[in-house]
Amino acid sequence: MRAWLAVLLLAVSVSSNAVERVVSLAPSLSEIVVELGAADLLVGVLDGGDRPAQLAHVASVGRYGQLDMEQLLSLKPDLILLWPGSVGPAQRGQLRHLNIPVYVAEPHSLEQLTRQVEAISRQLGRAEAGKQLAAQLRQRLDGLRQRYRRAVPLRVFYQVWNQPLYTVGGGQIISDALSVCGARNVFDDLKLPAPQVSLESVLQRNPEVILAGDQAQLDAWKAWPQMAAVAQGRLLQVPDKGLERPSGQMLEAVARLCQVIAPGL
């Protein structure tokens, strides 16, 4: 864990007094607040894609990588929820010196996500709601693991982008989602969240399934019919964007992904 993250997690602790004004610096964290029934506490959110309907009226504090610090301070938050990648290093440094409690969330697995849901619920004074939601998520996760378990996991290449070619590393939560579906990320040995890889390395690892966000990216792989995924016709489109937002809804996004990878189970 980066040193500054460790400092925040160890040094920042919200007091026992219930928070009343929360700023969320990631759409996934905003969704968790809504799922916990605490949307009324949000006074500011960092935008990125569509908002939940419950947050249509909430003030914006910028977009990914473009935090409006002046607007954030004007909202007088007593808690900031932070996804580290949502703001740049300089502004993360500024946040450390605001004397405002900061909770940092960066789950690398679905089990970590459920634990963070509970932790956030305690920060918000909604501990009971957090326990209930976490229990539901764990039950759903266990059911998916049992349903899609394979003796030999399918080798999967998860394509994030095509020019240049990006995938997800082994420490990324999407990699864990693949394992729930009875699959293995062929680049799970790489530790970067979104490493750039070469065409040659994909061909060498010979995935049985290729997942990508749109059909054009998938069709491009047909130029290499010797690859198992192409030969078996397993060029599959990721069903939705829910996998990119680690919140409670991600479990249903994982269920849809599993059905795409292993239809009929």
C-alpha positions in Angstrom: 0.0 0.0 0.0 1.3 3.5 -0.8 2.7 5.3 2.2 0.2 8.1 2.0 -2.6 5.6 2.0 -1.3 3.9 5.1 -1.0 7.3 6.8 -4.6 8.2 6.0 -5.9 4.8 7.1 -4.0 4.9 10.4 -4.3 8.5 11.2 -7.7 9.5 10.1 -10.6 8.3 12.2 -14.1 9.8 12.2 -15.2 10.6 15.7 -18.0 8.8 17.4 -20.3 11.8 16.5 -22.4 10.9 13.5 -21.3 12.6 10.3 -23.8 15.0 8.6 -22.0 16.3 5.5 -20.2 13.8 3.2 -18.4 14.3 -0.1 -17.8 11.3 -2.2 -14.9 11.3 -4.7 -15.9 8.3 -6.8 -19.1 7.2 -8.4 -18.7 3.7 -6.8 -18.5 5.3 -3.4 -21.5 7.4 -4.1 -23.4 4.2 -5.0 -22.4 2.6 -1.8 -23.7 5.5 0.2 -27.0 5.2 -1.7 -27.2 1.5 -1.1 -26.7 2.0 2.6 -29.8 4.4 2.6 -27.6 7.4 3.4 -28.0 9.5 0.3 -29.3 12.3 2.5 -25.7 12.7 3.9 -24.1 13.5 0.6 -23.5 17.1 -0.1 -21.1 16.7 -3.0 -20.0 14.1 -5.5 -17.2 13.7 -8.1 -18.9 12.9 -11.4 -18.1 10.1 -13.8 -20.9 8.6 -15.9 -24.6 8.5 -14.9 -25.6 9.4 -11.3 -28.1 7.4 -9.3 -31.5 9.2 -9.4 -31.3 9.9 -5.7 -28.2 12.1 -6.3 -29.5 14.3 -9.1 -29.7 17.3 -6.9 -26.3 16.9 -5.2 -23.6 19.4 -5.9 -20.7 18.4 -8.2 -17.1 18.8 -7.0 -15.7 18.1 -10.5 -14.9 15.0 -12.6 -12.3 12.3 -12.5 -8.9 13.9 -12.2 -10.4 17.4 -12.1 -11.4 18.0 -8.5 -12.7 21.5 -7.7 -11.1 22.0 -4.3 -12.7 25.4 -3.8 -16.2 23.9 -4.3 -15.4 21.0 -2.0 -14.3 23.3 0.8 -17.4 25.5 0.3 -19.6 22.4 1.1 -17.9 22.1 4.6 -17.8 18.3 4.6 -17.2 16.4 7.9 -16.1 13.3 5.9 -14.6 12.7 2.5 -14.8 9.3 0.8 -11.8 8.8 -1.5 -10.9 6.4 -4.3 -7.2 7.1 -4.7 -7.2 7.1 -8.5 -10.0 9.7 -8.7 -7.8 12.7 -8.1 -4.2 13.5 -9.0 -1.2 13.2 -6.5 -1.1 16.9 -5.9 -4.7 17.2 -4.9 -4.4 14.0 -2.7 -1.6 15.9 -0.9 -3.9 18.9 -0.4 -6.6 16.6 1.0 -4.2 15.3 3.7 -3.8 18.8 5.1 -7.5 19.9 5.3 -8.1 18.5 8.8 -11.2 16.8 7.4 -11.5 13.0 8.0 -10.8 11.0 4.9 -11.8 7.4 4.3 -9.8 5.7 1.6 -11.4 2.8 -0.3 -9.6 0.7 -2.9 -10.8 -2.9 -2.8 -8.8 -5.5 -4.8 -11.2 -8.3 -4.3 -15.0 -8.8 -3.9 -14.5 -9.9 -0.3 -12.5 -6.7 0.4 -15.4 -4.8 -1.2 -17.9 -6.3 1.3 -15.6 -5.4 4.2 -15.4 -1.8 2.9 -19.1 -1.6 2.6 -19.3 -2.4 6.3 -16.5 0.0 7.2 -18.1 2.9 5.2 -21.5 2.1 6.9 -19.8 2.7 10.3 -18.3 5.9 9.2 -21.8 7.1 8.1 -23.4 6.0 11.3 -25.4 3.3 9.4 -23.7 0.2 10.8 -26.7 -2.0 10.9 -27.5 -1.3 7.3 -23.9 -2.1 6.4 -24.1 -5.5 8.2 -27.2 -6.4 6.3 -25.9 -5.3 2.9 -22.5 -7.1 3.5 -24.3 -10.3 4.5 -26.4 -10.2 1.3 -23.3 -9.5 -0.8 -21.4 -12.4 0.7 -24.4 -14.8 0.2 -24.6 -13.8 -3.4 -20.8 -14.1 -3.9 -20.8 -17.6 -2.3 -23.6 -18.7 -4.5 -21.9 -17.5 -7.7 -18.6 -19.2 -6.7 -20.4 -22.5 -6.1 -22.4 -22.3 -9.3 -19.5 -21.5 -11.7 -16.6 -23.3 -10.0 -14.5 -25.3 -12.5 -11.8 -27.9 -11.9 -9.7 -26.2 -14.5 -10.4 -22.4 -14.8 -11.0 -21.0 -18.3 -8.1 -18.8 -19.5 -9.5 -15.3 -20.1 -8.0 -12.2 -21.6 -9.9 -9.1 -20.4 -9.3 -6.3 -22.9 -9.6 -2.8 -21.5 -8.5 -0.9 -24.6 -7.1 -1.8 -28.0 -4.7 1.0 -29.1 -2.5 0.5 -27.2 -3.5 -2.8 -25.8 -4.5 -2.7 -22.1 -5.8 -5.4 -19.7 -6.3 -5.8 -16.0 -3.6 -7.0 -13.6 -4.0 -9.7 -10.9 -4.6 -7.2 -8.1 -7.5 -5.6 -9.9 -11.0 -6.4 -8.6 -12.1 -7.4 -12.1 -9.5 -10.2 -12.0 -11.2 -11.5 -8.9 -14.6 -11.3 -10.6 -13.2 -13.6 -13.3 -12.2 -16.1 -10.7 -15.8 -16.1 -9.3 -16.9 -17.1 -12.8 -14.6 -20.1 -13.0 -12.1 -18.3 -15.1 -8.5 -17.1 -14.7 -7.0 -13.8 -15.9 -4.1 -14.8 -18.2 -2.3 -11.7 -17.0 -2.9 -12.3 -13.3 0.9 -12.3 -12.7 1.0 -8.6 -13.5 0.6 -6.3 -10.5 -0.3 -3.0 -12.2 -4.1 -2.3 -12.1 -4.2 -1.7 -15.9 -1.0 -2.9 -17.6 -0.2 -2.4 -21.2 0.6 -5.7 -23.0 1.8 -6.7 -26.4 -0.1 -8.6 -29.0 2.6 -11.2 -29.0 2.2 -11.8 -25.2 -1.6 -12.3 -25.7 -0.9 -14.8 -28.5 1.7 -16.6 -26.3 -0.7 -17.0 -23.4 -3.4 -18.3 -25.8 -6.6 -17.4 -23.9 -9.7 -19.5 -24.4 -12.0 -16.5 -24.0 -11.5 -12.8 -24.9 -13.7 -10.2 -23.3 -13.9 -6.6 -24.5 -16.2 -3.7 -24.3 -17.4 -3.6 -27.9 -17.8 -5.8 -30.9 -15.3 -4.0 -33.1 -12.5 -4.7 -30.7 -13.5 -8.4 -30.6 -13.7 -8.7 -34.4 -10.1 -7.5 -34.7 -8.9 -10.8 -33.0 -10.3 -12.9 -35.9 -7.1 -12.1 -37.7 -5.4 -14.7 -35.5 -7.5 -17.9 -36.0 -4.8 -20.0 -34.3 -5.7 -18.6 -30.9 -8.0 -20.8 -28.9 -10.6 -18.0 -28.2 -11.0 -17.4 -31.9 -11.0 -21.0 -32.9 -13.7 -21.8 -30.4 -15.7 -18.6 -31.2 -15.4 -17.3 -27.7 -15.0 -13.6 -28.4 -17.4 -12.1 -25.9 -18.7 -8.7 -25.1 -18.6 -7.5 -21.5 -22.3 -7.1 -20.6 -22.3 -3.7 -18.9 -20.2 -1.1 -17.1 -21.1 -2.3 -13.7 -17.8 -4.2 -13.3 -16.0 -0.8 -13.3 -17.8 0.4 -10.2 -16.9 -1.5 -7.0 -20.2 -1.1 -5.1 -23.0 -3.4 -4.1 -24.3 -3.5 -7.6 -21.1 -5.1 -8.8 -22.2 -8.5 -7.6 -25.1 -8.5 -10.1 -22.7 -7.2 -12.8 -20.4 -10.2 -11.9 -23.5 -12.5 -12.2 -24.1 -11.2 -15.7 -20.5 -11.7 -16.6 -20.6 -15.3 -15.4 -23.6 -16.0 -17.6 -21.8 -14.6 -20.6 -18.7 -16.7 -19.9 -20.6 -19.9 -19.0 -24.1 -19.7 -20.5 -26.5 -22.3 -19.3 -24.9 -22.9 -15.8 
